[in-house]
Amino acid sequence: MNAARFVVRGRVQGVFFRASAREQAVQLKLTGHARNLLDGSVEVVAYGDAAALNHLETWLRDGPPTAEVTEFYREDIGAHDVPADFRTL
């Protein structure tokens, strides 16, 4: 099991970024969460197949059509307490 934490900055809150990220993750059979952070960014933590995480990363770099991603960060993390599904928080 692989896991990654992504932080996406730009115009990413109020543009259905979290809901769209959840749709992508579910299609890729990933579990985890997407949540807004206080600084205006979105954090996505995902667990699953390495190739699926890479596909999610590619999508997150652009996001939904209404978003404008200006900064992107990925950190591979240990897969502990793996959730059963993907949620928006």
PDB file of N, CA, C and O in Angstrom:
ATOM      1  N   MET A   1       0.851  -1.181   0.000  1.00  0.00           N
ATOM      2  CA  MET A   1       0.000   0.000   0.000  1.00  0.00           C
ATOM      3  C   MET A   1       0.891   1.237   0.000  1.00  0.00           C
ATOM      4  O   MET A   1       1.828   1.344   0.791  1.00  0.00           O
ATOM      5  N   ASN A   2       0.587   2.156  -0.888  1.00  0.00           N
ATOM      6  CA  ASN A   2       1.309   3.416  -0.989  1.00  0.00           C
ATOM      7  C   ASN A   2       0.411   4.537  -0.489  1.00  0.00           C
ATOM      8  O   ASN A   2      -0.813   4.406  -0.466  1.00  0.00           O
ATOM      9  N   ALA A   3       1.031   5.638  -0.090  1.00  0.00           N
ATOM     10  CA  ALA A   3       0.260   6.784   0.381  1.00  0.00           C
ATOM     11  C   ALA A   3       1.005   8.066   0.036  1.00  0.00           C
ATOM     12  O   ALA A   3       2.235   8.099  -0.006  1.00  0.00           O
ATOM     13  N   ALA A   4       0.226   9.125  -0.210  1.00  0.00           N
ATOM     14  CA  ALA A   4       0.821  10.421  -0.523  1.00  0.00           C
ATOM     15  C   ALA A   4      -0.061  11.535   0.030  1.00  0.00           C
ATOM     16  O   ALA A   4      -1.284  11.418   0.108  1.00  0.00           O
ATOM     17  N   ARG A   5       0.603  12.607   0.406  1.00  0.00           N
ATOM     18  CA  ARG A   5      -0.084  13.836   0.836  1.00  0.00           C
ATOM     19  C   ARG A   5       0.219  14.904  -0.205  1.00  0.00           C
ATOM     20  O   ARG A   5       1.376  15.148  -0.547  1.00  0.00           O
ATOM     21  N   PHE A   6      -0.832  15.531  -0.700  1.00  0.00           N
ATOM     22  CA  PHE A   6      -0.714  16.591  -1.691  1.00  0.00           C
ATOM     23  C   PHE A   6      -1.259  17.878  -1.088  1.00  0.00           C
ATOM     24  O   PHE A   6      -2.265  17.853  -0.379  1.00  0.00           O
ATOM     25  N   VAL A   7      -0.611  18.992  -1.359  1.00  0.00           N
ATOM     26  CA  VAL A   7      -1.141  20.304  -1.003  1.00  0.00           C
ATOM     27  C   VAL A   7      -1.191  21.119  -2.288  1.00  0.00           C
ATOM     28  O   VAL A   7      -0.203  21.237  -3.013  1.00  0.00           O
ATOM     29  N   VAL A   8      -2.367  21.675  -2.548  1.00  0.00           N
ATOM     30  CA  VAL A   8      -2.606  22.417  -3.785  1.00  0.00           C
ATOM     31  C   VAL A   8      -2.981  23.842  -3.406  1.00  0.00           C
ATOM     32  O   VAL A   8      -3.876  24.060  -2.590  1.00  0.00           O
ATOM     33  N   ARG A   9      -2.286  24.817  -4.007  1.00  0.00           N
ATOM     34  CA  ARG A   9      -2.549  26.229  -3.724  1.00  0.00           C
ATOM     35  C   ARG A   9      -2.978  26.956  -4.987  1.00  0.00           C
ATOM     36  O   ARG A   9      -2.706  26.517  -6.104  1.00  0.00           O
ATOM     37  N   GLY A  10      -3.639  28.056  -4.787  1.00  0.00           N
ATOM     38  CA  GLY A  10      -4.155  28.865  -5.883  1.00  0.00           C
ATOM     39  C   GLY A  10      -5.629  29.141  -5.634  1.00  0.00           C
ATOM     40  O   GLY A  10      -6.053  29.270  -4.485  1.00  0.00           O
ATOM     41  N   ARG A  11      -6.405  29.232  -6.696  1.00  0.00           N
ATOM     42  CA  ARG A  11      -7.858  29.373  -6.540  1.00  0.00           C
ATOM     43  C   ARG A  11      -8.425  27.960  -6.496  1.00  0.00           C
ATOM     44  O   ARG A  11      -8.857  27.409  -7.509  1.00  0.00           O
ATOM     45  N   VAL A  12      -8.409  27.387  -5.287  1.00  0.00           N
ATOM     46  CA  VAL A  12      -8.791  25.977  -5.125  1.00  0.00           C
ATOM     47  C   VAL A  12      -9.896  25.766  -4.088  1.00  0.00           C
ATOM     48  O   VAL A  12     -10.362  24.640  -3.909  1.00  0.00           O
ATOM     49  N   GLN A  13     -10.315  26.818  -3.412  1.00  0.00           N
ATOM     50  CA  GLN A  13     -11.444  26.695  -2.495  1.00  0.00           C
ATOM     51  C   GLN A  13     -12.642  27.416  -3.110  1.00  0.00           C
ATOM     52  O   GLN A  13     -12.502  28.476  -3.720  1.00  0.00           O
ATOM     53  N   GLY A  14     -13.816  26.820  -2.937  1.00  0.00           N
ATOM     54  CA  GLY A  14     -15.033  27.410  -3.481  1.00  0.00           C
ATOM     55  C   GLY A  14     -15.233  27.127  -4.957  1.00  0.00           C
ATOM     56  O   GLY A  14     -16.057  27.772  -5.605  1.00  0.00           O
ATOM     57  N   VAL A  15     -14.484  26.165  -5.499  1.00  0.00           N
ATOM     58  CA  VAL A  15     -14.580  25.825  -6.927  1.00  0.00           C
ATOM     59  C   VAL A  15     -14.805  24.320  -7.120  1.00  0.00           C
ATOM     60  O   VAL A  15     -14.490  23.774  -8.177  1.00  0.00           O
ATOM     61  N   PHE A  16     -15.349  23.656  -6.097  1.00  0.00           N
ATOM     62  CA  PHE A  16     -15.638  22.219  -6.125  1.00  0.00           C
ATOM     63  C   PHE A  16     -14.381  21.360  -6.273  1.00  0.00           C
ATOM     64  O   PHE A  16     -14.437  20.254  -6.809  1.00  0.00           O
ATOM     65  N   PHE A  17     -13.253  21.878  -5.794  1.00  0.00           N
ATOM     66  CA  PHE A  17     -11.998  21.137  -5.897  1.00  0.00           C
ATOM     67  C   PHE A  17     -12.055  19.851  -5.087  1.00  0.00           C
ATOM     68  O   PHE A  17     -11.696  18.786  -5.590  1.00  0.00           O
ATOM     69  N   ARG A  18     -12.501  19.938  -3.837  1.00  0.00           N
ATOM     70  CA  ARG A  18     -12.538  18.746  -2.977  1.00  0.00           C
ATOM     71  C   ARG A  18     -13.478  17.685  -3.532  1.00  0.00           C
ATOM     72  O   ARG A  18     -13.121  16.508  -3.590  1.00  0.00           O
ATOM     73  N   ALA A  19     -14.660  18.086  -3.936  1.00  0.00           N
ATOM     74  CA  ALA A  19     -15.633  17.131  -4.475  1.00  0.00           C
ATOM     75  C   ALA A  19     -15.111  16.497  -5.768  1.00  0.00           C
ATOM     76  O   ALA A  19     -15.282  15.298  -5.991  1.00  0.00           O
ATOM     77  N   SER A  20     -14.488  17.294  -6.600  1.00  0.00           N
ATOM     78  CA  SER A  20     -13.932  16.761  -7.852  1.00  0.00           C
ATOM     79  C   SER A  20     -12.757  15.835  -7.576  1.00  0.00           C
ATOM     80  O   SER A  20     -12.599  14.817  -8.249  1.00  0.00           O
ATOM     81  N   ALA A  21     -11.932  16.179  -6.590  1.00  0.00           N
ATOM     82  CA  ALA A  21     -10.807  15.314  -6.208  1.00  0.00           C
ATOM     83  C   ALA A  21     -11.331  13.988  -5.686  1.00  0.00           C
ATOM     84  O   ALA A  21     -10.769  12.933  -5.979  1.00  0.00           O
ATOM     85  N   ARG A  22     -12.409  14.041  -4.909  1.00  0.00           N
ATOM     86  CA  ARG A  22     -13.015  12.804  -4.402  1.00  0.00           C
ATOM     87  C   ARG A  22     -13.493  11.939  -5.558  1.00  0.00           C
ATOM     88  O   ARG A  22     -13.252  10.732  -5.556  1.00  0.00           O
ATOM     89  N   GLU A  23     -14.161  12.520  -6.538  1.00  0.00           N
ATOM     90  CA  GLU A  23     -14.619  11.755  -7.706  1.00  0.00           C
ATOM     91  C   GLU A  23     -13.452  11.069  -8.406  1.00  0.00           C
ATOM     92  O   GLU A  23     -13.539   9.895  -8.766  1.00  0.00           O
ATOM     93  N   GLN A  24     -12.360  11.808  -8.596  1.00  0.00           N
ATOM     94  CA  GLN A  24     -11.180  11.234  -9.242  1.00  0.00           C
ATOM     95  C   GLN A  24     -10.616  10.085  -8.415  1.00  0.00           C
ATOM     96  O   GLN A  24     -10.298   9.025  -8.953  1.00  0.00           O
ATOM     97  N   ALA A  25     -10.494  10.296  -7.114  1.00  0.00           N
ATOM     98  CA  ALA A  25      -9.925   9.268  -6.235  1.00  0.00           C
ATOM     99  C   ALA A  25     -10.780   8.014  -6.225  1.00  0.00           C
ATOM    100  O   ALA A  25     -10.251   6.903  -6.265  1.00  0.00           O
ATOM    101  N   VAL A  26     -12.089   8.175  -6.172  1.00  0.00           N
ATOM    102  CA  VAL A  26     -12.989   7.014  -6.174  1.00  0.00           C
ATOM    103  C   VAL A  26     -12.841   6.245  -7.483  1.00  0.00           C
ATOM    104  O   VAL A  26     -12.787   5.015  -7.474  1.00  0.00           O
ATOM    105  N   GLN A  27     -12.774   6.957  -8.605  1.00  0.00           N
ATOM    106  CA  GLN A  27     -12.583   6.291  -9.901  1.00  0.00           C
ATOM    107  C   GLN A  27     -11.279   5.512  -9.936  1.00  0.00           C
ATOM    108  O   GLN A  27     -11.192   4.460 -10.569  1.00  0.00           O
ATOM    109  N   LEU A  28     -10.262   6.034  -9.250  1.00  0.00           N
ATOM    110  CA  LEU A  28      -8.945   5.387  -9.223  1.00  0.00           C
ATOM    111  C   LEU A  28      -8.813   4.346  -8.113  1.00  0.00           C
ATOM    112  O   LEU A  28      -7.751   3.753  -7.926  1.00  0.00           O
ATOM    113  N   LYS A  29      -9.917   4.131  -7.373  1.00  0.00           N
ATOM    114  CA  LYS A  29      -9.945   3.159  -6.277  1.00  0.00           C
ATOM    115  C   LYS A  29      -8.971   3.510  -5.151  1.00  0.00           C
ATOM    116  O   LYS A  29      -8.343   2.634  -4.556  1.00  0.00           O
ATOM    117  N   LEU A  30      -8.860   4.801  -4.876  1.00  0.00           N
ATOM    118  CA  LEU A  30      -8.037   5.292  -3.783  1.00  0.00           C
ATOM    119  C   LEU A  30      -8.922   5.595  -2.579  1.00  0.00           C
ATOM    120  O   LEU A  30     -10.108   5.887  -2.731  1.00  0.00           O
ATOM    121  N   THR A  31      -8.349   5.526  -1.400  1.00  0.00           N
ATOM    122  CA  THR A  31      -9.039   5.957  -0.196  1.00  0.00           C
ATOM    123  C   THR A  31      -8.292   7.164   0.369  1.00  0.00           C
ATOM    124  O   THR A  31      -7.181   7.473  -0.062  1.00  0.00           O
ATOM    125  N   GLY A  32      -8.913   7.846   1.342  1.00  0.00           N
ATOM    126  CA  GLY A  32      -8.261   8.996   1.949  1.00  0.00           C
ATOM    127  C   GLY A  32      -9.222  10.131   2.184  1.00  0.00           C
ATOM    128  O   GLY A  32     -10.392   9.914   2.501  1.00  0.00           O
ATOM    129  N   HIS A  33      -8.716  11.371   2.024  1.00  0.00           N
ATOM    130  CA  HIS A  33      -9.571  12.538   2.231  1.00  0.00           C
ATOM    131  C   HIS A  33      -9.052  13.754   1.467  1.00  0.00           C
ATOM    132  O   HIS A  33      -7.894  13.810   1.054  1.00  0.00           O
ATOM    133  N   ALA A  34      -9.942  14.716   1.295  1.00  0.00           N
ATOM    134  CA  ALA A  34      -9.592  16.034   0.769  1.00  0.00           C
ATOM    135  C   ALA A  34     -10.209  17.051   1.722  1.00  0.00           C
ATOM    136  O   ALA A  34     -11.371  16.921   2.108  1.00  0.00           O
ATOM    137  N   ARG A  35      -9.430  18.063   2.101  1.00  0.00           N
ATOM    138  CA  ARG A  35      -9.963  19.072   3.014  1.00  0.00           C
ATOM    139  C   ARG A  35      -9.358  20.434   2.721  1.00  0.00           C
ATOM    140  O   ARG A  35      -8.230  20.550   2.241  1.00  0.00           O
ATOM    141  N   ASN A  36     -10.145  21.466   3.026  1.00  0.00           N
ATOM    142  CA  ASN A  36      -9.660  22.837   2.925  1.00  0.00           C
ATOM    143  C   ASN A  36      -8.767  23.126   4.119  1.00  0.00           C
ATOM    144  O   ASN A  36      -9.055  22.692   5.234  1.00  0.00           O
ATOM    145  N   LEU A  37      -7.685  23.855   3.891  1.00  0.00           N
ATOM    146  CA  LEU A  37      -6.810  24.304   4.963  1.00  0.00           C
ATOM    147  C   LEU A  37      -7.046  25.790   5.216  1.00  0.00           C
ATOM    148  O   LEU A  37      -7.532  26.505   4.339  1.00  0.00           O
ATOM    149  N   LEU A  38      -6.708  26.241   6.390  1.00  0.00           N
ATOM    150  CA  LEU A  38      -6.969  27.624   6.786  1.00  0.00           C
ATOM    151  C   LEU A  38      -6.266  28.647   5.903  1.00  0.00           C
ATOM    152  O   LEU A  38      -6.734  29.779   5.781  1.00  0.00           O
ATOM    153  N   ASP A  39      -5.146  28.266   5.284  1.00  0.00           N
ATOM    154  CA  ASP A  39      -4.404  29.212   4.446  1.00  0.00           C
ATOM    155  C   ASP A  39      -4.983  29.338   3.033  1.00  0.00           C
ATOM    156  O   ASP A  39      -4.407  30.030   2.193  1.00  0.00           O
ATOM    157  N   GLY A  40      -6.120  28.676   2.760  1.00  0.00           N
ATOM    158  CA  GLY A  40      -6.753  28.769   1.443  1.00  0.00           C
ATOM    159  C   GLY A  40      -6.360  27.657   0.492  1.00  0.00           C
ATOM    160  O   GLY A  40      -6.845  27.619  -0.639  1.00  0.00           O
ATOM    161  N   SER A  41      -5.493  26.752   0.919  1.00  0.00           N
ATOM    162  CA  SER A  41      -5.079  25.632   0.080  1.00  0.00           C
ATOM    163  C   SER A  41      -5.972  24.419   0.332  1.00  0.00           C
ATOM    164  O   SER A  41      -6.814  24.433   1.230  1.00  0.00           O
ATOM    165  N   VAL A  42      -5.783  23.385  -0.459  1.00  0.00           N
ATOM    166  CA  VAL A  42      -6.499  22.121  -0.282  1.00  0.00           C
ATOM    167  C   VAL A  42      -5.466  21.026  -0.054  1.00  0.00           C
ATOM    168  O   VAL A  42      -4.468  20.940  -0.770  1.00  0.00           O
ATOM    169  N   GLU A  43      -5.717  20.193   0.948  1.00  0.00           N
ATOM    170  CA  GLU A  43      -4.879  19.032   1.233  1.00  0.00           C
ATOM    171  C   GLU A  43      -5.621  17.779   0.791  1.00  0.00           C
ATOM    172  O   GLU A  43      -6.805  17.608   1.082  1.00  0.00           O
ATOM    173  N   VAL A  44      -4.918  16.917   0.092  1.00  0.00           N
ATOM    174  CA  VAL A  44      -5.461  15.616  -0.301  1.00  0.00           C
ATOM    175  C   VAL A  44      -4.491  14.563   0.206  1.00  0.00           C
ATOM    176  O   VAL A  44      -3.298  14.612  -0.096  1.00  0.00           O
ATOM    177  N   VAL A  45      -4.997  13.620   0.969  1.00  0.00           N
ATOM    178  CA  VAL A  45      -4.207  12.476   1.429  1.00  0.00           C
ATOM    179  C   VAL A  45      -4.853  11.250   0.809  1.00  0.00           C
ATOM    180  O   VAL A  45      -6.046  11.010   0.996  1.00  0.00           O
ATOM    181  N   ALA A  46      -4.070  10.473   0.070  1.00  0.00           N
ATOM    182  CA  ALA A  46      -4.630   9.329  -0.651  1.00  0.00           C
ATOM    183  C   ALA A  46      -3.781   8.082  -0.427  1.00  0.00           C
ATOM    184  O   ALA A  46      -2.561   8.148  -0.281  1.00  0.00           O
ATOM    185  N   TYR A  47      -4.474   6.938  -0.406  1.00  0.00           N
ATOM    186  CA  TYR A  47      -3.861   5.631  -0.181  1.00  0.00           C
ATOM    187  C   TYR A  47      -4.254   4.704  -1.320  1.00  0.00           C
ATOM    188  O   TYR A  47      -5.408   4.698  -1.749  1.00  0.00           O
ATOM    189  N   GLY A  48      -3.296   3.917  -1.813  1.00  0.00           N
ATOM    190  CA  GLY A  48      -3.618   2.941  -2.840  1.00  0.00           C
ATOM    191  C   GLY A  48      -2.433   2.608  -3.712  1.00  0.00           C
ATOM    192  O   GLY A  48      -1.278   2.758  -3.316  1.00  0.00           O
ATOM    193  N   ASP A  49      -2.743   2.156  -4.899  1.00  0.00           N
ATOM    194  CA  ASP A  49      -1.759   1.750  -5.888  1.00  0.00           C
ATOM    195  C   ASP A  49      -0.900   2.938  -6.330  1.00  0.00           C
ATOM    196  O   ASP A  49      -1.419   4.039  -6.514  1.00  0.00           O
ATOM    197  N   ALA A  50       0.405   2.725  -6.501  1.00  0.00           N
ATOM    198  CA  ALA A  50       1.324   3.797  -6.891  1.00  0.00           C
ATOM    199  C   ALA A  50       0.926   4.445  -8.213  1.00  0.00           C
ATOM    200  O   ALA A  50       0.994   5.667  -8.345  1.00  0.00           O
ATOM    201  N   ALA A  51       0.514   3.649  -9.185  1.00  0.00           N
ATOM    202  CA  ALA A  51       0.108   4.207 -10.481  1.00  0.00           C
ATOM    203  C   ALA A  51      -1.131   5.079 -10.328  1.00  0.00           C
ATOM    204  O   ALA A  51      -1.237   6.125 -10.969  1.00  0.00           O
ATOM    205  N   ALA A  52      -2.070   4.655  -9.481  1.00  0.00           N
ATOM    206  CA  ALA A  52      -3.278   5.450  -9.247  1.00  0.00           C
ATOM    207  C   ALA A  52      -2.932   6.769  -8.556  1.00  0.00           C
ATOM    208  O   ALA A  52      -3.510   7.807  -8.877  1.00  0.00           O
ATOM    209  N   LEU A  53      -1.999   6.733  -7.616  1.00  0.00           N
ATOM    210  CA  LEU A  53      -1.562   7.974  -6.959  1.00  0.00           C
ATOM    211  C   LEU A  53      -0.932   8.925  -7.971  1.00  0.00           C
ATOM    212  O   LEU A  53      -1.143  10.136  -7.903  1.00  0.00           O
ATOM    213  N   ASN A  54      -0.167   8.384  -8.900  1.00  0.00           N
ATOM    214  CA  ASN A  54       0.438   9.221  -9.936  1.00  0.00           C
ATOM    215  C   ASN A  54      -0.616   9.837 -10.846  1.00  0.00           C
ATOM    216  O   ASN A  54      -0.488  10.993 -11.248  1.00  0.00           O
ATOM    217  N   HIS A  55      -1.659   9.072 -11.174  1.00  0.00           N
ATOM    218  CA  HIS A  55      -2.761   9.616 -11.985  1.00  0.00           C
ATOM    219  C   HIS A  55      -3.476  10.726 -11.226  1.00  0.00           C
ATOM    220  O   HIS A  55      -3.821  11.757 -11.804  1.00  0.00           O
ATOM    221  N   LEU A  56      -3.701  10.515  -9.920  1.00  0.00           N
ATOM    222  CA  LEU A  56      -4.340  11.548  -9.120  1.00  0.00           C
ATOM    223  C   LEU A  56      -3.470  12.799  -9.087  1.00  0.00           C
ATOM    224  O   LEU A  56      -3.981  13.914  -9.197  1.00  0.00           O
ATOM    225  N   GLU A  57      -2.178  12.625  -8.940  1.00  0.00           N
ATOM    226  CA  GLU A  57      -1.268  13.773  -8.938  1.00  0.00           C
ATOM    227  C   GLU A  57      -1.397  14.570 -10.231  1.00  0.00           C
ATOM    228  O   GLU A  57      -1.470  15.798 -10.197  1.00  0.00           O
ATOM    229  N   THR A  58      -1.425  13.894 -11.348  1.00  0.00           N
ATOM    230  CA  THR A  58      -1.561  14.578 -12.639  1.00  0.00           C
ATOM    231  C   THR A  58      -2.842  15.398 -12.662  1.00  0.00           C
ATOM    232  O   THR A  58      -2.836  16.548 -13.101  1.00  0.00           O
ATOM    233  N   TRP A  59      -3.945  14.813 -12.190  1.00  0.00           N
ATOM    234  CA  TRP A  59      -5.209  15.534 -12.172  1.00  0.00           C
ATOM    235  C   TRP A  59      -5.148  16.732 -11.217  1.00  0.00           C
ATOM    236  O   TRP A  59      -5.608  17.822 -11.559  1.00  0.00           O
ATOM    237  N   LEU A  60      -4.582  16.531 -10.022  1.00  0.00           N
ATOM    238  CA  LEU A  60      -4.524  17.595  -9.022  1.00  0.00           C
ATOM    239  C   LEU A  60      -3.715  18.801  -9.496  1.00  0.00           C
ATOM    240  O   LEU A  60      -3.989  19.927  -9.079  1.00  0.00           O
ATOM    241  N   ARG A  61      -2.747  18.587 -10.340  1.00  0.00           N
ATOM    242  CA  ARG A  61      -1.919  19.694 -10.830  1.00  0.00           C
ATOM    243  C   ARG A  61      -2.737  20.712 -11.636  1.00  0.00           C
ATOM    244  O   ARG A  61      -2.336  21.869 -11.760  1.00  0.00           O
ATOM    245  N   ASP A  62      -3.885  20.282 -12.185  1.00  0.00           N
ATOM    246  CA  ASP A  62      -4.784  21.191 -12.904  1.00  0.00           C
ATOM    247  C   ASP A  62      -6.089  21.399 -12.157  1.00  0.00           C
ATOM    248  O   ASP A  62      -6.606  22.515 -12.115  1.00  0.00           O
ATOM    249  N   GLY A  63      -6.627  20.342 -11.567  1.00  0.00           N
ATOM    250  CA  GLY A  63      -7.894  20.418 -10.853  1.00  0.00           C
ATOM    251  C   GLY A  63      -9.067  20.546 -11.802  1.00  0.00           C
ATOM    252  O   GLY A  63      -8.924  20.360 -13.010  1.00  0.00           O
ATOM    253  N   PRO A  64     -10.237  20.868 -11.249  1.00  0.00           N
ATOM    254  CA  PRO A  64     -11.422  21.038 -12.085  1.00  0.00           C
ATOM    255  C   PRO A  64     -11.303  22.316 -12.920  1.00  0.00           C
ATOM    256  O   PRO A  64     -10.461  23.167 -12.633  1.00  0.00           O
ATOM    257  N   PRO A  65     -12.139  22.452 -13.950  1.00  0.00           N
ATOM    258  CA  PRO A  65     -12.027  23.616 -14.852  1.00  0.00           C
ATOM    259  C   PRO A  65     -12.122  24.969 -14.153  1.00  0.00           C
ATOM    260  O   PRO A  65     -11.545  25.944 -14.636  1.00  0.00           O
ATOM    261  N   THR A  66     -12.832  25.055 -13.035  1.00  0.00           N
ATOM    262  CA  THR A  66     -13.011  26.337 -12.347  1.00  0.00           C
ATOM    263  C   THR A  66     -11.838  26.701 -11.433  1.00  0.00           C
ATOM    264  O   THR A  66     -11.794  27.814 -10.910  1.00  0.00           O
ATOM    265  N   ALA A  67     -10.901  25.793 -11.233  1.00  0.00           N
ATOM    266  CA  ALA A  67      -9.754  26.031 -10.349  1.00  0.00           C
ATOM    267  C   ALA A  67      -8.590  26.636 -11.119  1.00  0.00           C
ATOM    268  O   ALA A  67      -8.511  26.553 -12.345  1.00  0.00           O
ATOM    269  N   GLU A  68      -7.692  27.247 -10.358  1.00  0.00           N
ATOM    270  CA  GLU A  68      -6.428  27.733 -10.917  1.00  0.00           C
ATOM    271  C   GLU A  68      -5.319  27.360  -9.943  1.00  0.00           C
ATOM    272  O   GLU A  68      -5.132  28.017  -8.918  1.00  0.00           O
ATOM    273  N   VAL A  69      -4.588  26.304 -10.269  1.00  0.00           N
ATOM    274  CA  VAL A  69      -3.517  25.811  -9.409  1.00  0.00           C
ATOM    275  C   VAL A  69      -2.252  26.618  -9.687  1.00  0.00           C
ATOM    276  O   VAL A  69      -1.795  26.697 -10.828  1.00  0.00           O
ATOM    277  N   THR A  70      -1.686  27.219  -8.628  1.00  0.00           N
ATOM    278  CA  THR A  70      -0.458  27.996  -8.781  1.00  0.00           C
ATOM    279  C   THR A  70       0.737  27.337  -8.104  1.00  0.00           C
ATOM    280  O   THR A  70       1.882  27.583  -8.483  1.00  0.00           O
ATOM    281  N   GLU A  71       0.473  26.499  -7.101  1.00  0.00           N
ATOM    282  CA  GLU A  71       1.541  25.768  -6.414  1.00  0.00           C
ATOM    283  C   GLU A  71       1.065  24.368  -6.115  1.00  0.00           C
ATOM    284  O   GLU A  71      -0.120  24.133  -5.880  1.00  0.00           O
ATOM    285  N   PHE A  72       2.009  23.436  -6.128  1.00  0.00           N
ATOM    286  CA  PHE A  72       1.666  22.036  -5.908  1.00  0.00           C
ATOM    287  C   PHE A  72       2.793  21.373  -5.128  1.00  0.00           C
ATOM    288  O   PHE A  72       3.970  21.625  -5.388  1.00  0.00           O
ATOM    289  N   TYR A  73       2.428  20.524  -4.174  1.00  0.00           N
ATOM    290  CA  TYR A  73       3.414  19.833  -3.347  1.00  0.00           C
ATOM    291  C   TYR A  73       2.959  18.397  -3.141  1.00  0.00           C
ATOM    292  O   TYR A  73       1.781  18.147  -2.885  1.00  0.00           O
ATOM    293  N   ARG A  74       3.889  17.453  -3.251  1.00  0.00           N
ATOM    294  CA  ARG A  74       3.604  16.045  -2.968  1.00  0.00           C
ATOM    295  C   ARG A  74       4.631  15.522  -1.971  1.00  0.00           C
ATOM    296  O   ARG A  74       5.826  15.797  -2.074  1.00  0.00           O
ATOM    297  N   GLU A  75       4.131  14.764  -1.010  1.00  0.00           N
ATOM    298  CA  GLU A  75       4.981  14.094  -0.030  1.00  0.00           C
ATOM    299  C   GLU A  75       4.508  12.651   0.077  1.00  0.00           C
ATOM    300  O   GLU A  75       3.353  12.406   0.424  1.00  0.00           O
ATOM    301  N   ASP A  76       5.373  11.705  -0.212  1.00  0.00           N
ATOM    302  CA  ASP A  76       5.029  10.299  -0.007  1.00  0.00           C
ATOM    303  C   ASP A  76       5.118  10.025   1.487  1.00  0.00           C
ATOM    304  O   ASP A  76       6.096  10.384   2.144  1.00  0.00           O
ATOM    305  N   ILE A  77       4.089   9.387   2.008  1.00  0.00           N
ATOM    306  CA  ILE A  77       3.991   9.167   3.448  1.00  0.00           C
ATOM    307  C   ILE A  77       3.785   7.684   3.728  1.00  0.00           C
ATOM    308  O   ILE A  77       3.481   6.908   2.822  1.00  0.00           O
ATOM    309  N   GLY A  78       3.949   7.304   4.967  1.00  0.00           N
ATOM    310  CA  GLY A  78       3.699   5.929   5.366  1.00  0.00           C
ATOM    311  C   GLY A  78       2.207   5.632   5.362  1.00  0.00           C
ATOM    312  O   GLY A  78       1.393   6.482   5.722  1.00  0.00           O
ATOM    313  N   ALA A  79       1.866   4.451   4.962  1.00  0.00           N
ATOM    314  CA  ALA A  79       0.459   4.041   4.911  1.00  0.00           C
ATOM    315  C   ALA A  79       0.077   3.425   6.248  1.00  0.00           C
ATOM    316  O   ALA A  79       0.276   2.230   6.465  1.00  0.00           O
ATOM    317  N   HIS A  80      -0.467   4.235   7.137  1.00  0.00           N
ATOM    318  CA  HIS A  80      -0.919   3.760   8.445  1.00  0.00           C
ATOM    319  C   HIS A  80      -2.360   4.213   8.647  1.00  0.00           C
ATOM    320  O   HIS A  80      -2.760   5.249   8.115  1.00  0.00           O
ATOM    321  N   ASP A  81      -3.119   3.477   9.383  1.00  0.00           N
ATOM    322  CA  ASP A  81      -4.529   3.798   9.618  1.00  0.00           C
ATOM    323  C   ASP A  81      -5.258   4.086   8.311  1.00  0.00           C
ATOM    324  O   ASP A  81      -5.912   5.120   8.170  1.00  0.00           O
ATOM    325  N   VAL A  82      -5.142   3.172   7.362  1.00  0.00           N
ATOM    326  CA  VAL A  82      -5.713   3.359   6.027  1.00  0.00           C
ATOM    327  C   VAL A  82      -7.237   3.376   6.114  1.00  0.00           C
ATOM    328  O   VAL A  82      -7.839   2.428   6.617  1.00  0.00           O
ATOM    329  N   PRO A  83      -7.872   4.457   5.623  1.00  0.00           N
ATOM    330  CA  PRO A  83      -9.331   4.529   5.666  1.00  0.00           C
ATOM    331  C   PRO A  83      -9.974   3.589   4.649  1.00  0.00           C
ATOM    332  O   PRO A  83      -9.326   3.137   3.705  1.00  0.00           O
ATOM    333  N   ALA A  84     -11.246   3.309   4.857  1.00  0.00           N
ATOM    334  CA  ALA A  84     -11.982   2.379   3.990  1.00  0.00           C
ATOM    335  C   ALA A  84     -12.535   3.064   2.742  1.00  0.00           C
ATOM    336  O   ALA A  84     -12.898   2.390   1.778  1.00  0.00           O
ATOM    337  N   ASP A  85     -12.604   4.402   2.751  1.00  0.00           N
ATOM    338  CA  ASP A  85     -13.181   5.107   1.612  1.00  0.00           C
ATOM    339  C   ASP A  85     -12.491   6.451   1.438  1.00  0.00           C
ATOM    340  O   ASP A  85     -11.500   6.729   2.113  1.00  0.00           O
ATOM    341  N   PHE A  86     -13.005   7.293   0.537  1.00  0.00           N
ATOM    342  CA  PHE A  86     -12.449   8.624   0.311  1.00  0.00           C
ATOM    343  C   PHE A  86     -13.496   9.645   0.693  1.00  0.00           C
ATOM    344  O   PHE A  86     -14.635   9.576   0.231  1.00  0.00           O
ATOM    345  N   ARG A  87     -13.119  10.594   1.536  1.00  0.00           N
ATOM    346  CA  ARG A  87     -14.072  11.564   2.061  1.00  0.00           C
ATOM    347  C   ARG A  87     -13.600  12.996   1.829  1.00  0.00           C
ATOM    348  O   ARG A  87     -12.408  13.255   1.663  1.00  0.00           O
ATOM    349  N   THR A  88     -14.541  13.903   1.820  1.00  0.00           N
ATOM    350  CA  THR A  88     -14.216  15.319   1.895  1.00  0.00           C
ATOM    351  C   THR A  88     -14.483  15.750   3.327  1.00  0.00           C
ATOM    352  O   THR A  88     -15.509  15.400   3.911  1.00  0.00           O
ATOM    353  N   LEU A  89     -13.563  16.503   3.881  1.00  0.00           N
ATOM    354  CA  LEU A  89     -13.687  16.953   5.279  1.00  0.00           C
ATOM    355  C   LEU A  89     -13.933  18.445   5.313  1.00  0.00           C
ATOM    356  O   LEU A  89     -14.067  19.024   6.390  1.00  0.00           O
TER     357      LEU A  89
END
